[in-house]
Every structure is written in structure tokens, then in C-alpha cells.
């Protein structure tokens, strides 16, 4: 299982709405995220940044699937305008993930791996 993290900048005037919809997501979006292959998805808010953490086999395959669902399309229509810059989350391989530079358990074993 691979671990991915990325950061999304939010428009400051929409942070409250963004946080609220994520605290109370639509049931159909939860089901589609699970169906897409996400084993874990955690999102934190810091100021006007959303910090997103996934555990899955392939983040691009997750987003490729999600990009085809009606629930995700509706979700993106609502939340998309709240983002300072909309990331490419469609499975195209352009998800700009964070570079992992430290992992205690891996480095204790002698090897840092990206995922």
C-alpha cells in the first residue's frame, strides 16, 4: 500500500465552507472514494491550505475512477470554485504530491522509500 500527500491552496474567503463540507460529506462521495480504491483518506486544514493524505495502490487510478462518477463531478462543481488553483485530479498522472523526505520506520530499517 502506497501513501500519498498533497497540499491544496484554498481561497481564504471559502475556507469555512470547504471545512464544513468535508466534516459533513455526502454519503455518495464517501462510497465512491472507497470504490475508487482508497484504503484511507485523511484531510487536515491549516489556515487556507488543505493537506490531503491517501493510502492506496495508485493515486492516479483512484482519481481516474473518481473522475468518471456523477457524485465526484457534482462535488467538484461545488468545491472547485473554492480552490485557489484546481489540481488535476483526473487520473492523468499530474497530481502534484509532496516529496517524502523522512520516515522514521523506513530509515530505521535503512532505506527511505517515496511511498
N, C-alpha and C positions, 0 to 999 in steps of 0.2 A: 504494500500500500504506500503510495507516494503522498507527500504533504506539500501543499502549495499555499503561498500567502501573497496577497497583493493589496495595494492601497488605492482607494478611490477618493478623489477630492470632491467634496460637496459644495454647492453654492451655500454660503453662510445663512442666507435667508430661508433655506429649506431644510436645515439640519433637523429641526424639531419634527417635521413631517416624516422625514426619512427614518429617524429613530423610531417614531411611533408605528409606522407601517411594518418595520422589522420586529418590533416587540409583539405585534399582533398580525402576523402574516396570514394570507388567505390559505385555507386548508388545501386547495388545489395546487398552490405553488409548492407547498411542503411535499406533497405527494410526487410532483414532477421532479423535484430535486432528488428525492430518493430514487425514483425510477431512472434518473439520468446516470446513476452510479456513484453518487456522493455517499460516502460512509459517514462523513462528518462535515459539517459546515458551521463555523463559528464566525460571528461578526462583532467587532468592537467599534465603538465610536470614540474618537478623540478630537475635540474641537470640531473642525469641519472636514474631518477625514474618517472614512470608513475603512477599517482594517479587516480584511477577509481571509479566513483560513479554511482550506479544504483538505480532506483526506479522501483520495480516490485513486484509481489506477491511472487515469489520463484526463487532465483538466480540459483539454481540447475536445475530447469525446463527450464529456459532461455538457459543455456548452454547445456542442454541435446538436446534441439531443434537445437541450433546453430551447435552442433557437427555433425548433420546429413546433413547439407546443403553443396552443392558444393561450394558456394561462401565463406563460412567460411573455408572450407578445403583449398581453394586456398589462402585465406588471411593468414592463419596460415603457409602455406608453405613459403610465402614471409616474414612475420614478425617474425615468430618463431625463426630464427637464430639471430635476433637482441636482444633477451631476455637473460639476464644472467642466469636465471633459469626459464624454462617454467612452468607456473602454470597449474594445472589440471583444465581445463575449459571445461569439457565434461559432466557435469551433475552428476558426480559420488559422489557429496557431499564433495569434497575435496578442494573447493575454500577457501583459507585462507583469510577470510575477517577481517577487522580491528574491534577491540572491541570499541564500542562507550562508552565513559566514561563521557560525558557531553552533555546535550541537554537542552538549556535554557527553551524552551516552555514546555517540559515534566516535567522538575524539578520545574518549577513554579507551575505546576499542582500537584506536589507532588510525581511523580513516573517516574524514568528513565527506559525506555524500550530499549532493544537492537536494535530494528529496527525502 
